[in-house]
């Protein structure tokens, strides 16, 4: 557990986005009460002082209180997309320059051929791109929300979005989903598990998936993967991060709540690492366990010279939100 020594911090919340640049963690969005967004501030945690503050906001400051939003870091910039408040979904795409301390409005995506407005999508990045996968549109009021199954790729240098080949064309059973694991490992883009809508018109909706696929940009082809070893059960909204050839996952919802998003669902306290070369899972844990947790904010991070999975906040089985921060350091990758 990472000690937090006060300052102006985000406090308990879930469904927010975090990213790390250098020795600082940034946090945006989230909810404390189900489906109620909290604030518009970008919070900064300094790993040297262990204190929180609110980042200076100048430029095109996002005027949104968003839950179910996502954020990634590329170099010294943060990229923020999506989420919703009580009334609408957001499709705006922003960057925040952590050196200049300045926001920039990049694209209103539905007008630019990019992703539609959504929430509980997943984001990943490499040196040249920001990727968005899946997520939920028209959440909240619809009994079965509209989910997505494609990857949208933003070319940072060109400032343009393109949609990558639809996996559902190659694999009829590829599900539309939110809360999925999504990661770039050694040039390939992986989609792991998530909360799904059945591709079968007569199939069930709103269930946890255990499918694993990756997309190879070099061949423009999708591959379905059969994993083995200590395989985790189907789940969604788990923390995850890439360390070398491994994808680490922790926690998540393994069975949905009868009250949907208003309840906590059945939450996991387990950690697993997938070796993307051998396709073998192994369980990890020990030490100061975070316990059962879903809907946390998460990122890969290098802290105190160690690389691993960093998590902040999330939902507990009591349905309360936590403000705890945990770092799982990996010794081998």
C-alpha positions in Angstrom: 0.0 0.0 0.0 1.3 3.5 -0.9 1.1 6.0 1.9 -0.8 9.2 1.2 0.1 12.1 3.5 -2.8 14.5 2.8 -3.0 17.6 0.6 -5.9 18.3 -1.8 -6.6 14.8 -3.0 -9.5 13.0 -4.9 -10.7 11.1 -1.8 -12.7 7.9 -2.2 -14.0 7.3 -5.7 -14.3 4.7 -8.4 -14.7 4.7 -12.2 -12.0 7.4 -12.7 -8.8 7.5 -14.8 -5.2 7.7 -13.6 -1.8 7.9 -15.4 1.8 8.4 -14.3 4.3 10.8 -15.8 7.7 10.7 -14.1 7.3 10.8 -10.3 3.8 12.1 -10.4 0.4 10.4 -10.6 -2.6 12.2 -12.2 -6.2 11.4 -11.5 -9.4 12.7 -13.2 -13.1 12.0 -12.9 -15.0 9.3 -11.0 -18.0 8.7 -8.8 -18.5 8.4 -5.0 -22.3 7.7 -5.3 -23.4 5.4 -8.2 -23.9 7.3 -11.4 -23.2 10.7 -9.8 -20.1 12.5 -11.1 -18.0 14.4 -8.6 -15.7 17.2 -9.9 -13.7 18.6 -12.8 -10.3 18.8 -11.1 -7.1 17.1 -12.2 -5.4 15.8 -9.1 -1.6 15.2 -8.8 0.1 12.9 -6.4 3.8 13.4 -5.8 5.6 10.1 -5.0 8.5 12.0 -3.4 6.4 13.9 -0.8 3.4 11.5 -0.8 1.0 14.4 -1.0 -1.8 15.4 -3.3 -2.5 18.7 -5.0 -4.8 20.1 -7.8 -3.0 20.6 -11.1 -3.0 24.1 -12.5 -5.6 24.4 -15.2 -5.1 26.7 -18.2 -5.9 26.4 -21.9 -8.9 24.4 -23.1 -9.9 23.2 -19.6 -12.4 20.3 -19.8 -15.7 21.6 -18.5 -16.9 18.1 -17.6 -17.6 16.2 -14.4 -17.1 12.7 -15.8 -17.4 9.2 -14.4 -16.4 6.1 -16.4 -13.7 8.2 -18.1 -10.2 6.9 -19.1 -6.8 8.6 -19.3 -3.3 7.4 -20.6 0.1 9.1 -20.7 2.4 9.3 -23.7 5.7 11.0 -23.0 4.9 14.0 -20.8 1.3 14.4 -22.0 -1.9 13.0 -20.7 -4.8 12.0 -23.0 -8.3 12.0 -21.7 -11.4 10.6 -23.4 -15.1 9.9 -22.7 -17.2 9.3 -19.6 -20.5 10.8 -18.7 -22.3 12.9 -16.1 -25.9 12.5 -15.0 -27.3 13.7 -18.3 -25.0 12.9 -21.2 -22.1 11.0 -22.6 -18.9 12.8 -23.6 -17.1 12.4 -26.9 -14.5 15.1 -26.4 -10.8 14.2 -26.5 -8.2 16.3 -24.6 -4.5 16.3 -23.9 -2.8 17.8 -20.8 0.8 18.9 -21.1 2.3 18.1 -17.7 5.3 20.4 -18.4 3.4 23.5 -19.6 0.5 22.6 -17.3 -1.9 23.3 -20.1 -5.0 21.6 -21.5 -5.6 21.3 -25.2 -8.9 20.3 -26.9 -8.0 17.9 -29.7 -11.2 16.5 -31.4 -14.9 16.3 -30.9 -14.7 12.7 -32.0 -18.1 11.9 -33.5 -17.4 14.7 -36.0 -13.9 13.5 -36.8 -14.6 9.9 -37.7 -13.3 8.8 -34.2 -15.0 7.0 -31.4 -18.6 7.8 -30.5 -19.4 9.1 -27.0 -19.0 6.4 -24.5 -18.2 5.3 -20.9 -16.4 2.4 -19.3 -14.3 2.0 -22.4 -10.6 1.0 -22.2 -7.6 3.0 -23.3 -4.0 2.0 -24.1 -1.1 3.6 -25.9 2.2 3.2 -27.5 4.8 5.9 -28.5 2.8 7.1 -31.5 -0.9 6.2 -30.8 -3.7 6.4 -28.3 -6.1 3.5 -28.6 -9.8 3.3 -27.4 -11.6 -0.1 -27.2 -15.2 -0.9 -26.4 -17.3 0.8 -23.8 -20.9 1.6 -23.4 -23.1 4.2 -25.1 -26.5 5.4 -23.8 -25.8 3.8 -20.4 -28.0 4.2 -17.4 -31.6 4.3 -18.8 -31.5 1.6 -21.4 -32.0 -1.9 -20.0 -29.4 -3.2 -22.4 -27.0 -0.5 -23.3 -25.3 -0.3 -26.6 -21.7 -1.6 -26.4 -18.8 -1.4 -28.8 -16.3 -4.0 -30.1 -13.9 -2.0 -32.3 -10.5 -0.3 -31.6 -10.2 3.4 -32.5 -6.6 4.5 -33.0 -5.4 8.1 -32.7 -2.2 9.0 -34.5 -0.6 11.6 -32.3 1.6 13.2 -34.9 -1.1 13.3 -37.6 -3.8 14.3 -35.1 -6.2 11.8 -36.8 -8.4 8.9 -35.8 -8.9 5.7 -37.7 -10.9 2.6 -36.8 -8.9 -0.6 -36.9 -10.4 -3.7 -38.6 -13.6 -5.0 -36.8 -12.8 -8.2 -34.9 -16.4 -9.3 -35.3 -15.8 -9.8 -39.1 -13.1 -12.4 -38.4 -14.6 -13.9 -35.3 -18.4 -14.1 -35.1 -18.2 -14.8 -31.3 -16.2 -11.6 -30.6 -18.3 -9.7 -28.1 -19.1 -6.1 -27.7 -18.1 -5.1 -24.2 -17.2 -2.5 -21.6 -14.8 -2.8 -18.7 -12.3 -4.9 -20.7 -8.6 -5.5 -20.2 -6.8 -3.6 -23.0 -3.1 -3.5 -23.5 -0.3 -3.0 -26.0 2.4 -5.7 -25.5 5.4 -5.8 -27.8 3.5 -4.3 -30.7 0.3 -6.3 -30.4 -2.9 -4.9 -29.0 -4.6 -7.3 -26.6 -8.3 -7.4 -25.5 -8.9 -9.5 -22.4 -12.3 -10.4 -20.8 -14.9 -7.6 -20.0 -18.6 -7.2 -19.6 -20.3 -8.4 -22.7 -23.3 -8.3 -25.0 -23.8 -11.6 -26.8 -23.1 -11.6 -30.5 -25.8 -14.2 -30.9 -29.2 -12.4 -31.4 -30.8 -15.0 -29.1 -27.9 -15.0 -26.7 -27.9 -13.5 -23.2 -26.7 -9.9 -22.5 -24.9 -8.4 -19.7 -22.5 -11.2 -18.7 -18.8 -11.5 -17.8 -16.6 -12.7 -20.7 -13.4 -14.8 -20.6 -12.3 -14.4 -24.2 -8.8 -13.3 -25.1 -7.8 -11.9 -28.5 -5.0 -9.7 -29.9 -4.7 -7.5 -33.0 -1.4 -7.4 -34.9 -1.1 -4.0 -36.7 1.7 -5.4 -39.0 -0.7 -8.0 -40.5 -4.0 -6.1 -39.8 -5.3 -9.4 -38.4 -7.0 -10.5 -35.2 -6.0 -13.8 -33.4 -8.1 -15.6 -30.8 -6.0 -17.0 -28.0 -6.6 -20.1 -25.9 -4.8 -19.4 -22.6 -3.9 -22.0 -19.9 -2.4 -22.3 -16.5 -4.1 -20.7 -13.4 -6.7 -19.0 -15.6 -8.9 -16.4 -14.0 -12.6 -16.8 -14.2 -14.6 -14.4 -16.4 -14.6 -10.8 -15.1 -14.7 -7.1 -16.0 -13.7 -3.7 -14.5 -10.4 -5.1 -13.2 -7.1 -3.2 -12.8 -4.4 -4.2 -15.3 -1.0 -3.2 -16.6 1.7 -4.3 -18.9 5.2 -5.3 -17.5 7.5 -6.6 -20.2 5.8 -9.6 -21.8 3.3 -9.9 -19.0 -0.2 -8.5 -18.6 -1.0 -8.2 -14.9 -4.7 -8.1 -13.8 -6.1 -7.6 -10.3 -9.6 -7.8 -8.8 -12.7 -7.0 -10.9 -16.3 -8.0 -10.9 -16.8 -11.8 -11.5 -20.6 -11.8 -11.3 -22.9 -8.8 -12.0 -25.0 -7.3 -9.3 -28.8 -7.7 -9.6 -29.1 -3.9 -9.2 -26.6 -3.5 -12.1 -24.3 -0.4 -11.5 -26.1 0.6 -8.3 -24.7 -2.4 -6.5 -21.1 -3.8 -6.1 -21.5 -7.2 -7.8 -19.3 -10.1 -6.8 -15.7 -8.8 -6.5 -12.4 -10.6 -6.7 -9.3 -10.2 -4.5 -7.1 -12.2 -6.9 -4.1 -11.2 -9.0 -3.0 -13.0 -12.2 -0.2 -12.5 -14.7 -0.6 -13.6 -18.4 2.7 -14.5 -20.2 1.8 -13.3 -23.7 4.5 -15.5 -25.2 3.7 -18.9 -23.6 -0.1 -17.9 -23.0 0.2 -19.3 -19.5 -1.5 -17.5 -16.5 -0.1 -17.6 -13.0 -1.6 -16.3 -9.9 0.2 -13.7 -7.8 -0.4 -12.0 -4.5 1.0 -12.0 -1.0 2.1 -9.2 1.2 -0.4 -6.4 2.0 -3.3 -7.6 -0.1 -5.7 -5.0 -1.4 -8.7 -7.3 -0.8 -11.9 -7.5 -2.9 -11.9 -4.6 -5.4 -13.7 -3.6 -8.6 -13.8 -0.4 -10.7 -10.4 1.0 -9.6 -8.3 3.4 -11.6 -5.1 1.7 -12.7 -1.9 2.1 -14.8 1.5 0.6 -15.3 4.1 2.6 -13.4 7.7 2.7 -12.4 8.0 3.8 -8.8 11.1 3.8 -6.6 12.9 2.0 -9.4 10.4 -0.8 -9.7 7.9 -1.4 -12.5 4.4 -2.8 -11.8 0.7 -2.3 -11.5 -0.6 0.8 -9.7 -4.2 1.1 -8.5 -6.2 3.9 -6.8 -9.7 3.9 -5.4 -12.4 1.5 -6.5 -15.5 -0.2 -5.2 -15.6 -2.6 -2.2 -18.1 -5.4 -1.5 -19.9 -3.0 0.9 -20.6 -0.8 -2.1 -18.4 1.9 -0.5 -15.7 3.6 -2.5 -12.1 3.5 -1.2 -9.3 6.0 -1.6 -6.5 3.5 -1.0 -3.5 3.3 -3.3 -1.7 0.0 -4.0 1.4 -0.8 -6.1 2.3 -4.4 -7.1 6.0 -4.4 -8.0 7.3 -7.0 -10.4 10.8 -8.4 -9.9 11.0 -10.3 -13.2 9.5 -9.6 -16.6 
